[in-house]
Amino acid sequence: MLASKKKQAVIKKNRIHETDTGSPEVQVAVLSTQIDALAKHLKKHKKDNHSRRGLIKMVADRRTHLKYLERKSKPRYAALMKKMELV
């Protein structure tokens, strides 16, 4: 789980307009931050299978958001992939 301040910073960095909190870009950025934090946790706690399941679910959710964005707007998808270094 992300701290509120860190999550707000990620949202502020990736939003499209001033009040944006739910665009695919923001959702992918928040999920990517959570995935990184959970992956770091799982490197230390190798037998934490409950958290591993959550990680797999978040990765699938991020993939779904990326597919949606690619289908709706290829330029925004390409810019997000480059910005988040997911390529």
LOGUVEX-71509 format. One record per residue: residue in three letters; x, y, z of N, C-alpha, C in turn. Coordinates in pm, whole numbers, plus 50000, padded with zeros to 5 digits. Layout:
BEGIN
{ALA,{X,Y,Z},{X,Y,Z},{X,Y,Z}},
...
END
This chain:
BEGIN
{MET,{50084,49883,50000},{50000,50000,50000},{50088,50124,50000}},
{LEU,{50056,50218,49916},{50132,50341,49906},{50089,50442,50013}},
{ALA,{50185,50517,50060},{50153,50626,50150},{50078,50733,50071}},
{SER,{49991,50804,50138},{49905,50902,50071},{49987,51010,50000}},
{LYS,{50092,51058,50064},{50173,51164,50002},{50245,51113,49877}},
{LYS,{50295,50991,49884},{50365,50935,49768},{50268,50913,49652}},
{LYS,{50148,50864,49685},{50047,50842,49582},{50005,50974,49517}},
{GLN,{49988,51079,49598},{49952,51210,49544},{50062,51263,49453}},
{ALA,{50189,51239,49489},{50300,51283,49406},{50299,51211,49271}},
{VAL,{50271,51082,49272},{50264,51005,49148},{50149,51056,49061}},
{ILE,{50035,51082,49123},{49919,51133,49050},{49950,51269,48989}},
{LYS,{50011,51357,49068},{50043,51492,49020},{50140,51487,48902}},
{LYS,{50233,51394,48906},{50334,51382,48800},{50275,51330,48669}},
{ASN,{50170,51248,48677},{50119,51180,48557},{49981,51224,48511}},
{ARG,{49921,51321,48576},{49786,51360,48538},{49785,51440,48407}},
{ILE,{49671,51438,48342},{49653,51507,48214},{49608,51651,48236}},
{HIS,{49518,51671,48331},{49471,51804,48364},{49468,51819,48515}},
{GLU,{49432,51935,48564},{49444,51970,48705},{49367,51878,48801}},
{THR,{49249,51833,48761},{49168,51752,48853},{49168,51604,48815}},
{ASP,{49261,51561,48733},{49267,51424,48685},{49318,51330,48794}},
{THR,{49239,51229,48828},{49284,51125,48921},{49253,50986,48869}},
{GLY,{49183,50974,48756},{49140,50843,48712},{49171,50808,48569}},
{SER,{49250,50887,48499},{49283,50854,48361},{49370,50729,48358}},
{PRO,{49374,50661,48245},{49457,50540,48236},{49604,50567,48270}},
{GLU,{49653,50684,48232},{49793,50717,48261},{49819,50720,48412}},
{VAL,{49728,50783,48485},{49742,50792,48631},{49729,50654,48693}},
{GLN,{49632,50577,48649},{49611,50445,48706},{49731,50353,48682}},
{VAL,{49787,50359,48562},{49906,50278,48531},{50024,50323,48617}},
{ALA,{50040,50453,48634},{50151,50504,48715},{50139,50460,48861}},
{VAL,{50018,50468,48917},{49998,50427,49056},{50020,50276,49070}},
{LEU,{49966,50199,48977},{49986,50054,48981},{50133,50018,48968}},
{SER,{50205,50087,48881},{50348,50059,48863},{50426,50087,48990}},
{THR,{50391,50194,49058},{50457,50226,49185},{50427,50120,49290}},
{GLN,{50302,50076,49296},{50265,49970,49391},{50333,49838,49357}},
{ILE,{50343,49808,49229},{50408,49685,49185},{50555,49686,49225}},
{ASP,{50622,49799,49204},{50763,49810,49241},{50783,49789,49391}},
{ALA,{50696,49850,49471},{50707,49836,49617},{50681,49692,49660}},
{LEU,{50582,49628,49601},{50550,49491,49639},{50657,49393,49591}},
{ALA,{50714,49418,49475},{50822,49333,49426},{50943,49341,49520}},
{LYS,{50971,49460,49568},{51080,49478,49664},{51051,49400,49793}},
{HIS,{50927,49405,49840},{50886,49330,49958},{50903,49180,49937}},
{LEU,{50863,49132,49818},{50867,48989,49792},{51009,48936,49775}},
{LYS,{51102,49022,49740},{51242,48978,49734},{51294,48946,49874}},
{LYS,{51243,49018,49972},{51284,48995,50110},{51206,48880,50172}},
{HIS,{51075,48872,50141},{50987,48771,50200},{50941,48674,50091}},
{LYS,{51026,48580,50060},{51003,48491,49946},{50881,48400,49962}},
{LYS,{50840,48370,50082},{50730,48277,50103},{50595,48345,50126}},
{ASP,{50588,48474,50103},{50464,48549,50123},{50374,48532,49999}},
{ASN,{50305,48420,49993},{50226,48388,49874},{50100,48471,49863}},
{HIS,{50046,48519,49972},{49927,48604,49965},{49959,48737,49896}},
{SER,{50073,48793,49929},{50114,48918,49863},{50152,48892,49719}},
{ARG,{50208,48776,49691},{50244,48741,49553},{50119,48737,49465}},
{ARG,{50010,48685,49519},{49884,48681,49445},{49836,48823,49416}},
{GLY,{49849,48912,49513},{49812,49052,49492},{49897,49116,49385}},
{LEU,{50027,49083,49383},{50117,49137,49281},{50073,49092,49143}},
{ILE,{50041,48965,49129},{49998,48912,48999},{49869,48981,48955}},
{LYS,{49779,49005,49049},{49653,49072,49018},{49678,49217,48971}},
{MET,{49772,49286,49038},{49803,49424,48999},{49868,49430,48861}},
{VAL,{49956,49334,48832},{50020,49330,48701},{49916,49308,48592}},
{ALA,{49821,49219,48617},{49714,49193,48520},{49626,49318,48502}},
{ASP,{49599,49388,48611},{49518,49510,48604},{49590,49618,48524}},
{ARG,{49720,49631,48548},{49799,49730,48472},{49799,49695,48324}},
{ARG,{49813,49567,48293},{49813,49523,48154},{49679,49557,48087}},
{THR,{49570,49539,48161},{49437,49571,48109},{49425,49720,48078}},
{HIS,{49473,49804,48170},{49469,49949,48147},{49554,49988,48026}},
{LEU,{49669,49924,48011},{49756,49955,47897},{49692,49912,47765}},
{LYS,{49627,49797,47763},{49559,49753,47641},{49447,49849,47604}},
{TYR,{49373,49896,47706},{49266,49992,47682},{49322,50120,47621}},
{LEU,{49430,50171,47680},{49489,50296,47631},{49544,50278,47490}},
{GLU,{49605,50164,47463},{49658,50138,47329},{49545,50135,47227}},
{ARG,{49433,50076,47264},{49318,50067,47174},{49255,50204,47149}},
{LYS,{49251,50290,47252},{49183,50418,47241},{49272,50529,47183}},
{SER,{49401,50528,47220},{49489,50637,47175},{49634,50589,47169}},
{LYS,{49679,50555,47050},{49816,50504,47034},{49922,50607,47075}},
{PRO,{49906,50736,47043},{50010,50832,47085},{50023,50843,47237}},
{ARG,{49910,50844,47308},{49915,50850,47454},{49977,50723,47511}},
{TYR,{49947,50609,47450},{50004,50481,47493},{50156,50483,47476}},
{ALA,{50201,50528,47359},{50344,50531,47332},{50416,50626,47428}},
{ALA,{50355,50741,47453},{50416,50838,47545},{50424,50781,47686}},
{LEU,{50321,50712,47730},{50320,50653,47864},{50423,50543,47876}},
{MET,{50433,50458,47776},{50531,50349,47779},{50673,50406,47789}},
{LYS,{50699,50512,47715},{50831,50573,47719},{50855,50640,47854}},
{LYS,{50755,50710,47905},{50769,50782,48032},{50788,50686,48149}},
{MET,{50712,50577,48150},{50719,50480,48261},{50829,50377,48241}},
{GLU,{50894,50379,48127},{51002,50285,48093},{50954,50140,48103}},
{LEU,{50837,50112,48047},{50779,49979,48051},{50810,49897,47926}},
{VAL,{50880,49955,47834},{50908,49885,47708},{51007,49774,47728}},
END
